[in-house]
Amino acid sequence: MTELLRAVLDTLLREDFQGIRSRGSVVDGQLRFDHGGRPAEIPVRPDGFLCDLAVSEPVVTCGGRVYDDLESVLALFRQRVDPVDLDGFDAFAQECQAALDTLRTQQDHRTAVLGPASPASRRPHPVANSHTTPRASADALTSVPFLISLHLLS
């Protein structure tokens, strides 16, 4: 669940949602920005792949309050969405919620489907992980970009 929040925050950073990246400044590993007159920050690290910054810890602090779950982070950013853009933001939030629901369902039924995990099954496979070509994993199949691409194809 934490990785989904990280992916969502990385997306908001990359897309410079509400100008948080372009109007903010990085100080001591924190992207500091104004959120409706309240100071806000997200822990970041240098990246350079899709954006110059990436989230180092999936949490937002705003006005002294910590937001560390998907629903509260989306609700926080929704507060400042221009009314003209609310439908688009709400569609994005629904997509994120669907991904979260999928992750929870997978987590709830993983043992029933795959059986109990043995210590050997938790270790990386020496051959499958020895190459640099990305391979599909259960986590990759539930990432927001993957789910969005499935939605676009349907």
C-alpha positions in Angstrom: 0.0 0.0 0.0 2.9 2.3 0.8 4.3 1.7 -2.7 1.0 2.8 -4.3 1.1 6.1 -2.3 4.7 6.5 -3.4 3.7 6.0 -7.0 0.9 8.5 -6.7 3.1 11.1 -5.1 5.8 10.6 -7.7 3.2 11.1 -10.4 2.0 14.4 -8.7 5.7 15.5 -8.5 6.5 14.6 -12.1 3.3 16.3 -13.4 4.1 19.3 -11.2 0.5 19.1 -9.8 -0.6 22.5 -8.4 3.0 23.7 -9.0 4.3 21.8 -6.0 7.6 21.1 -7.7 8.1 24.3 -9.7 7.0 26.7 -6.9 8.5 24.6 -4.1 12.1 24.4 -3.0 14.1 21.4 -1.7 15.7 22.0 1.7 17.4 19.2 3.6 15.7 16.5 1.5 12.2 18.0 1.9 10.3 19.5 -1.0 8.7 22.5 0.7 5.7 24.2 -0.9 2.7 26.4 0.0 -0.6 24.6 0.2 -3.3 27.2 0.5 -1.4 29.3 2.9 -0.2 26.4 4.9 3.4 25.1 4.8 3.7 21.6 3.3 6.5 19.2 2.6 7.3 15.9 1.0 10.5 14.0 1.6 12.4 13.7 -1.7 15.6 12.6 -3.2 17.4 13.5 -6.5 16.3 11.2 -9.4 16.6 12.1 -13.0 14.7 9.2 -14.7 11.3 10.8 -15.4 11.7 13.8 -13.1 14.5 15.5 -11.3 13.0 14.5 -8.0 11.4 11.3 -6.6 9.6 10.7 -3.3 12.0 9.2 -0.7 9.2 8.5 1.9 5.5 8.4 0.9 4.2 11.0 3.3 3.0 14.6 3.1 3.2 17.0 6.1 0.9 20.0 5.8 0.2 22.6 8.5 1.8 20.3 11.1 -0.4 17.3 10.3 1.0 14.1 8.7 -0.8 12.5 5.8 0.5 9.0 5.2 -2.3 7.1 3.5 -3.7 7.4 0.0 -7.2 8.6 0.9 -5.9 11.5 3.1 -3.3 12.6 0.7 -5.8 12.7 -2.2 -8.3 14.6 0.0 -5.6 17.1 0.9 -4.7 17.8 -2.7 -8.3 17.9 -3.8 -8.9 20.8 -1.5 -7.0 23.1 -3.9 -8.2 21.7 -7.2 -9.7 24.3 -9.5 -13.5 23.5 -9.8 -13.0 23.2 -13.6 -10.6 20.3 -13.0 -12.5 18.5 -10.3 -13.9 15.8 -12.6 -10.5 14.9 -13.9 -9.0 14.8 -10.4 -11.9 12.7 -9.1 -11.4 10.3 -12.0 -7.7 10.0 -11.0 -8.6 9.5 -7.4 -11.1 6.7 -8.4 -8.4 5.0 -10.4 -6.0 5.2 -7.4 -8.8 3.8 -5.2 -9.4 0.9 -7.6 -5.7 0.1 -7.5 -5.7 0.2 -3.7 -8.8 -2.1 -3.6 -7.0 -4.5 -6.0 -3.9 -4.5 -3.7 -6.0 -5.2 -0.7 -7.9 -8.0 -2.4 -4.6 -9.6 -3.5 -3.2 -9.3 0.0 -6.3 -10.8 1.5 -6.3 -13.8 -0.8 -2.6 -14.3 -1.6 -2.1 -17.2 0.9 -5.3 -18.9 -0.3 -4.2 -18.7 -3.9 -0.4 -19.2 -3.6 -0.2 -21.2 -0.4 1.9 -20.2 2.6 5.2 -18.7 1.7 8.2 -20.8 2.6 11.5 -19.1 3.4 12.9 -20.3 0.0 10.0 -18.6 -1.9 10.9 -15.3 -0.3 14.5 -15.4 -1.7 15.1 -14.0 -5.2 15.5 -16.7 -7.8 19.3 -16.8 -8.8 18.6 -17.1 -12.5 15.4 -15.1 -12.9 17.0 -12.1 -11.2 20.4 -12.4 -12.8 19.6 -10.4 -15.9 18.8 -6.7 -16.2 15.6 -7.1 -18.3 12.5 -6.0 -16.3 10.1 -8.8 -15.7 6.5 -8.8 -14.6 5.8 -9.2 -11.0 2.6 -9.1 -8.9 3.6 -5.6 -7.7 4.2 -4.3 -11.3 0.8 -5.6 -12.4 -0.9 -3.5 -9.8 1.0 -0.2 -10.3 -1.0 2.9 -11.1 0.7 3.3 -14.6 -0.1 -0.4 -15.4 -3.7 -0.1 -14.3 -4.1 3.2 -16.1 -2.7 1.6 -19.3 -5.2 -1.3 -18.9 -8.0 1.3 -18.5 -6.9 3.1 -21.6 -6.9 -0.1 -23.6 -10.4 -1.2 -22.6 
